[in-house]
Amino acid sequence: MAKTILIVDDSASLRQVVNIALSSAGYEVLEACDGVDALSKLDGRKVHLIISDVNMPNMNGIELVRQVKAKPEYKFTPIIMLTTESQADMKAQGQAAGARAWVVKPFQPAQMLAAVAKLMPA
């Protein structure tokens, strides 16, 4: 069975690019437009990995990571931040919240897939 990845980004075009890359690699993909939408999709179903932007309306990616990690059933779900943010303090906040990897936009799909494979072995 394919592993499920949740993509969280307020940019529909970016979600589409990531979705195509992940689907082509055999993953099942769910999409959310911000942190609030993402939390509504985490309804008990198995999500193997989350890829989230940092800067989004309603709930940013760092707060999303904190909220996901507070849910017992998703506490150990790896999270990759995919963002334009490259400052060390922002990365530190993400790591402190529980993010496992940081990929800076613009990115190469292969770079993102490598991070996914590292955090979610087959």
Residue frames as a rotation matrix with the C-alpha (Angstrom) as fourth column:
MET 1
0.571 0.821 0.000 0.00
0.821 -0.571 0.000 0.00
0.000 0.000 -1.000 0.00
ALA 2
-0.002 -0.573 0.820 1.26
0.492 -0.714 -0.498 3.49
0.871 0.402 0.283 -0.87
LYS 3
-0.413 -0.196 -0.889 2.45
0.890 -0.297 -0.348 5.70
-0.196 -0.935 0.297 1.97
THR 4
0.530 0.745 0.405 0.43
0.777 -0.618 0.121 8.89
0.341 0.251 -0.906 2.51
ILE 5
-0.649 -0.719 -0.249 1.99
0.758 -0.637 -0.136 12.36
-0.061 -0.277 0.959 2.57
LEU 6
0.563 0.796 -0.223 0.16
0.790 -0.598 -0.138 15.55
-0.243 -0.099 -0.965 3.53
ILE 7
-0.531 -0.658 0.534 1.31
0.776 -0.631 -0.006 18.70
0.341 0.411 0.845 1.69
VAL 8
0.452 0.647 -0.614 0.47
0.822 -0.570 0.004 21.98
-0.348 -0.506 -0.789 3.44
ASP 9
-0.755 -0.651 -0.076 1.03
0.560 -0.700 0.443 25.21
-0.342 0.292 0.893 1.49
ASP 10
0.060 0.811 -0.582 -1.09
0.158 -0.583 -0.797 28.25
-0.986 -0.044 -0.163 0.68
SER 11
-0.322 -0.223 -0.920 0.21
-0.826 -0.409 0.388 28.20
-0.463 0.885 -0.053 -2.91
ALA 12
0.650 0.656 0.384 -1.95
-0.349 0.706 -0.616 25.92
-0.676 0.266 0.687 -5.08
SER 13
0.753 -0.402 -0.521 0.73
-0.513 0.137 -0.847 25.82
0.412 0.905 -0.103 -7.80
LEU 14
-0.333 -0.904 0.268 3.41
-0.894 0.213 -0.395 24.72
0.300 -0.371 -0.879 -5.33
ARG 15
-0.046 0.394 0.918 1.11
-0.615 0.713 -0.337 22.02
-0.787 -0.580 0.209 -3.92
GLN 16
0.889 0.424 -0.174 0.57
-0.374 0.453 -0.809 20.83
-0.265 0.784 0.561 -7.49
VAL 17
0.294 -0.869 -0.398 4.33
-0.731 0.064 -0.679 20.62
0.616 0.491 -0.617 -8.23
VAL 18
-0.549 -0.495 0.673 4.99
-0.829 0.425 -0.364 18.71
-0.105 -0.758 -0.643 -4.99
ASN 19
0.293 0.763 0.576 1.95
-0.558 0.626 -0.546 16.47
-0.777 -0.161 0.609 -5.56
ILE 20
0.838 -0.010 -0.545 3.15
-0.509 0.344 -0.789 15.53
0.195 0.939 0.283 -9.07
ALA 21
-0.152 -0.983 -0.100 6.67
-0.791 0.181 -0.584 14.73
0.592 -0.010 -0.806 -7.78
LEU 22
-0.548 -0.043 0.835 5.37
-0.733 0.505 -0.455 12.61
-0.403 -0.862 -0.309 -4.90
SER 23
0.534 0.817 0.218 2.63
-0.545 0.529 -0.651 10.86
-0.647 0.229 0.727 -6.91
SER 24
0.608 -0.389 -0.692 5.19
-0.652 0.252 -0.715 10.00
0.453 0.886 -0.101 -9.61
ALA 25
-0.524 -0.847 0.088 7.32
-0.707 0.375 -0.599 8.41
0.475 -0.376 -0.796 -6.88
GLY 26
-0.450 0.402 -0.798 4.38
0.198 0.916 0.350 6.24
0.871 -0.001 -0.492 -5.81
TYR 27
-0.944 0.119 -0.307 3.09
0.288 -0.154 -0.945 8.15
-0.160 -0.981 0.111 -2.78
GLU 28
0.064 0.983 0.172 -0.54
0.906 -0.130 0.402 8.92
0.417 0.130 -0.899 -2.01
VAL 29
-0.866 -0.474 0.160 -0.95
0.407 -0.853 -0.325 12.68
0.291 -0.217 0.932 -1.51
LEU 30
0.325 0.883 -0.340 -3.34
0.945 -0.315 0.086 14.77
-0.031 -0.349 -0.937 0.57
GLU 31
-0.528 -0.492 0.692 -3.35
0.544 -0.822 -0.169 18.57
0.652 0.287 0.702 0.26
ALA 32
0.365 0.594 -0.717 -4.16
0.907 -0.400 0.130 21.37
-0.210 -0.698 -0.685 2.71
CYS 33
0.391 -0.136 0.910 -4.05
0.532 -0.774 -0.343 25.15
0.751 0.618 -0.230 2.11
ASP 34
-0.025 -0.459 0.888 -2.94
-0.623 -0.687 -0.373 26.15
0.782 -0.562 -0.269 5.65
GLY 35
-0.889 -0.455 0.048 -2.37
-0.303 0.507 -0.807 24.80
0.343 -0.732 -0.588 9.15
VAL 36
-0.385 0.834 0.396 -6.06
-0.728 -0.010 -0.686 24.88
-0.568 -0.552 0.610 10.11
ASP 37
0.481 0.524 -0.703 -6.99
-0.865 0.417 -0.280 22.91
0.146 0.742 0.654 6.98
ALA 38
-0.319 -0.713 -0.625 -4.14
-0.497 0.687 -0.530 20.46
0.807 0.142 -0.574 7.65
LEU 39
-0.880 -0.002 0.475 -5.33
-0.452 0.312 -0.836 19.75
-0.147 -0.950 -0.275 11.19
SER 40
0.119 0.991 0.065 -8.83
-0.852 0.135 -0.506 19.02
-0.510 0.005 0.860 9.86
LYS 41
0.410 -0.035 -0.912 -7.29
-0.709 0.617 -0.342 16.38
0.575 0.786 0.228 7.54
LEU 42
-0.719 -0.664 -0.207 -5.49
-0.329 0.587 -0.740 14.72
0.613 -0.464 -0.640 10.49
ASP 43
0.070 0.919 0.389 -8.64
-0.948 -0.060 0.314 12.93
0.311 -0.390 0.866 11.56
GLY 44
0.349 0.006 0.937 -7.12
-0.603 0.767 0.220 9.65
-0.717 -0.642 0.271 12.66
ARG 45
0.999 -0.047 -0.026 -6.17
0.007 0.600 -0.800 8.34
0.053 0.799 0.599 9.21
LYS 46
0.410 -0.912 0.027 -2.57
0.629 0.304 0.716 7.21
-0.661 -0.276 0.698 8.79
VAL 47
0.951 -0.308 0.037 -0.36
-0.194 -0.684 -0.703 9.98
0.242 0.662 -0.710 7.45
HIS 48
0.656 -0.735 -0.170 3.26
0.753 0.654 0.075 8.85
0.056 -0.176 0.983 7.11
LEU 49
-0.527 -0.839 -0.138 4.84
0.824 -0.544 0.160 12.28
-0.209 -0.030 0.977 6.53
ILE 50
0.704 0.676 -0.218 3.89
0.599 -0.730 -0.328 15.96
-0.381 0.100 -0.919 6.42
ILE 51
-0.494 -0.764 0.416 5.50
0.866 -0.474 0.158 18.58
0.076 0.438 0.896 4.16
SER 52
0.548 0.773 -0.320 4.60
0.816 -0.578 0.003 22.11
-0.182 -0.263 -0.948 5.25
ASP 53
0.040 -0.400 0.916 5.33
0.402 -0.832 -0.382 25.70
0.915 0.384 0.127 4.31
VAL 54
-0.654 -0.257 -0.712 6.19
0.757 -0.244 -0.607 28.10
-0.018 -0.935 0.354 7.15
ASN 55
-0.869 0.268 -0.415 4.46
-0.179 -0.954 -0.240 31.33
-0.460 -0.135 0.877 6.04
MET 56
-0.654 0.749 0.109 0.72
0.525 0.345 0.778 30.71
0.545 0.566 -0.619 5.62
PRO 57
-0.414 0.606 0.679 -2.48
-0.639 -0.725 0.257 32.51
0.648 -0.327 0.688 6.64
ASN 58
0.561 0.828 -0.027 -4.63
-0.479 0.351 0.804 31.30
0.675 -0.438 0.594 9.58
MET 59
0.847 -0.389 0.362 -1.91
-0.189 0.415 0.890 29.09
-0.496 -0.822 0.279 11.10
ASN 60
0.353 -0.790 -0.501 1.76
-0.922 -0.204 -0.328 29.12
0.157 0.578 -0.801 10.14
GLY 61
0.396 -0.241 -0.886 3.90
-0.252 0.899 -0.357 26.03
0.883 0.365 0.295 9.70
ILE 62
-0.718 -0.692 0.078 5.74
-0.236 0.137 -0.962 26.29
0.655 -0.709 -0.261 13.03
GLU 63
-0.426 0.655 0.625 2.44
-0.869 -0.103 -0.484 26.41
-0.253 -0.749 0.613 14.94
LEU 64
0.542 0.598 -0.590 1.15
-0.756 0.654 -0.032 23.53
0.366 0.463 0.807 12.81
VAL 65
-0.193 -0.697 -0.691 4.18
-0.148 0.716 -0.682 21.42
0.970 -0.029 -0.241 13.80
ARG 66
-0.866 -0.123 0.485 3.50
-0.477 -0.095 -0.874 22.16
0.153 -0.988 0.023 17.49
GLN 67
0.001 0.972 0.235 -0.18
-0.966 0.061 -0.251 21.21
-0.259 -0.227 0.939 17.13
VAL 68
0.460 0.108 -0.881 0.60
-0.550 0.814 -0.187 18.00
0.698 0.570 0.434 15.20
LYS 69
-0.506 -0.773 -0.382 3.18
-0.115 0.499 -0.859 16.92
0.855 -0.390 -0.342 17.78
ALA 70
-0.698 0.331 0.635 0.58
-0.709 -0.201 -0.676 17.48
-0.096 -0.922 0.375 20.52
LYS 71
0.450 0.863 -0.227 -1.70
-0.887 0.463 0.001 14.85
0.106 0.201 0.974 18.91
PRO 72
0.115 -0.455 0.883 -0.78
-0.568 0.699 0.434 11.39
-0.815 -0.551 -0.178 20.28
GLU 73
0.612 0.195 0.766 -1.54
0.344 0.807 -0.480 9.59
-0.712 0.558 0.427 17.00
TYR 74
0.860 -0.314 0.403 0.72
0.317 -0.292 -0.903 11.97
0.401 0.904 -0.152 15.00
LYS 75
0.858 -0.513 -0.026 3.41
-0.244 -0.451 0.858 12.63
-0.452 -0.730 -0.513 17.61
PHE 76
0.010 -0.918 0.395 6.01
0.094 0.395 0.914 10.60
-0.996 0.028 0.090 15.70
THR 77
0.713 0.274 0.646 4.99
0.655 0.068 -0.752 11.65
-0.250 0.959 -0.131 12.18
PRO 78
-0.380 -0.914 -0.143 8.05
0.762 -0.397 0.512 13.22
-0.525 0.085 0.847 10.50
ILE 79
0.776 0.609 -0.163 7.59
0.447 -0.715 -0.537 16.77
-0.444 0.344 -0.827 9.21
ILE 80
-0.363 -0.827 0.428 9.60
0.920 -0.245 0.306 18.51
-0.148 0.505 0.850 6.49
MET 81
0.344 0.390 -0.854 9.43
0.207 -0.919 -0.336 22.30
-0.916 -0.061 -0.397 6.25
LEU 82
-0.229 -0.312 0.922 9.43
0.970 0.004 0.242 23.43
-0.079 0.950 0.302 2.60
THR 83
0.687 0.485 -0.541 9.84
0.588 -0.809 0.023 27.19
-0.426 -0.334 -0.841 2.68
THR 84
0.572 -0.502 0.649 11.54
0.307 -0.602 -0.737 30.34
0.760 0.621 -0.191 1.42
GLU 85
0.860 -0.225 0.458 12.77
-0.506 -0.497 0.705 30.92
0.069 -0.838 -0.542 4.99
SER 86
0.513 -0.736 -0.442 16.47
0.329 0.644 -0.690 30.18
0.793 0.208 0.573 5.35
GLN 87
0.113 -0.465 0.878 17.35
-0.709 -0.657 -0.257 32.11
0.696 -0.593 -0.404 8.53
ALA 88
-0.658 -0.505 -0.558 19.00
0.008 0.736 -0.677 30.06
0.753 -0.450 -0.480 11.27
ASP 89
-0.878 0.341 0.336 16.60
-0.416 -0.195 -0.888 31.32
-0.237 -0.920 0.313 13.97
MET 90
0.104 0.950 -0.294 13.57
-0.994 0.090 -0.062 30.23
-0.032 0.298 0.954 11.93
LYS 91
0.009 -0.189 -0.982 15.14
-0.361 0.915 -0.180 26.80
0.932 0.356 -0.060 11.36
ALA 92
-0.918 -0.393 -0.048 15.84
-0.072 0.287 -0.955 26.57
0.389 -0.874 -0.292 15.10
GLN 93
-0.456 0.838 0.299 12.17
-0.816 -0.259 -0.517 27.36
-0.357 -0.480 0.802 15.85
GLY 94
0.318 0.573 -0.756 11.10
-0.849 0.527 0.042 24.67
0.422 0.628 0.653 13.41
GLN 95
-0.339 -0.539 -0.771 13.44
-0.100 0.836 -0.540 22.10
0.935 -0.106 -0.337 14.93
ALA 96
-0.949 0.002 0.315 12.39
-0.314 -0.088 -0.945 23.02
0.026 -0.996 0.084 18.46
ALA 97
-0.090 0.995 0.031 8.74
-0.966 -0.080 -0.246 22.52
-0.243 -0.052 0.969 17.43
GLY 98
0.142 0.104 0.984 9.57
-0.211 0.975 -0.073 19.09
-0.967 -0.198 0.160 16.00
ALA 99
0.853 0.101 -0.512 10.36
-0.515 0.007 -0.857 19.53
-0.083 0.995 0.058 12.28
ARG 100
0.615 -0.601 0.511 12.86
0.268 0.768 0.581 16.92
-0.742 -0.220 0.634 11.07
ALA 101
-0.320 -0.711 0.627 14.11
0.891 0.000 0.455 18.53
-0.323 0.704 0.633 7.85
TRP 102
0.299 0.294 -0.908 14.22
0.051 -0.955 -0.292 21.94
-0.953 0.041 -0.301 6.16
VAL 103
-0.254 -0.316 0.914 14.08
0.924 0.201 0.326 22.31
-0.287 0.927 0.241 2.36
VAL 104
-0.306 0.060 -0.950 14.42
0.057 -0.995 -0.081 25.85
-0.950 -0.079 0.301 0.97
LYS 105
0.578 0.550 0.603 12.38
0.704 0.037 -0.709 27.01
-0.412 0.835 -0.365 -2.07
PRO 106
0.524 0.512 -0.681 13.03
-0.840 0.442 -0.314 27.09
0.140 0.737 0.661 -4.92
PHE 107
-0.056 -0.480 0.875 13.85
-0.575 0.732 0.365 23.38
-0.816 -0.483 -0.318 -4.71
GLN 108
-0.545 -0.111 -0.831 14.54
-0.760 0.484 0.434 20.51
0.354 0.868 -0.348 -7.06
PRO 109
0.564 0.826 -0.021 11.96
-0.751 0.523 0.404 17.71
0.345 -0.212 0.914 -6.82
ALA 110
0.342 -0.506 -0.792 14.83
0.168 0.862 -0.479 15.20
0.925 0.031 0.379 -6.48
GLN 111
-0.706 -0.604 0.369 16.12
-0.192 -0.339 -0.921 17.10
0.681 -0.722 0.123 -3.42
MET 112
-0.172 0.743 0.647 12.70
-0.980 -0.194 -0.038 16.93
0.097 -0.641 0.761 -1.78
LEU 113
0.712 0.446 -0.542 12.23
-0.461 0.879 0.118 13.25
0.529 0.166 0.832 -2.67
ALA 114
-0.179 -0.857 -0.484 15.63
0.131 0.467 -0.875 12.48
0.975 -0.220 0.029 -1.14
ALA 115
-0.751 -0.032 0.660 14.53
-0.591 -0.413 -0.693 14.15
0.295 -0.910 0.291 2.13
VAL 116
0.321 0.939 0.122 11.25
-0.936 0.295 0.193 12.19
0.145 -0.176 0.974 2.03
ALA 117
0.540 -0.148 -0.828 13.06
-0.138 0.955 -0.261 8.87
0.830 0.255 0.496 1.43
LYS 118
-0.557 -0.831 0.009 15.47
-0.074 0.039 -0.997 9.59
0.827 -0.556 -0.083 4.28
LEU 119
-0.684 0.338 0.646 12.69
-0.729 -0.326 -0.602 10.25
0.008 -0.883 0.469 6.80
MET 120
0.312 0.885 0.347 10.34
-0.775 0.448 -0.445 7.54
-0.549 -0.130 0.826 5.57
PRO 121
-0.728 -0.680 -0.091 12.20
-0.611 0.583 0.536 4.41
-0.311 0.446 -0.839 4.52
ALA 122
-0.172 0.677 -0.716 10.27
-0.796 0.333 0.506 1.98
0.581 0.657 0.481 2.32
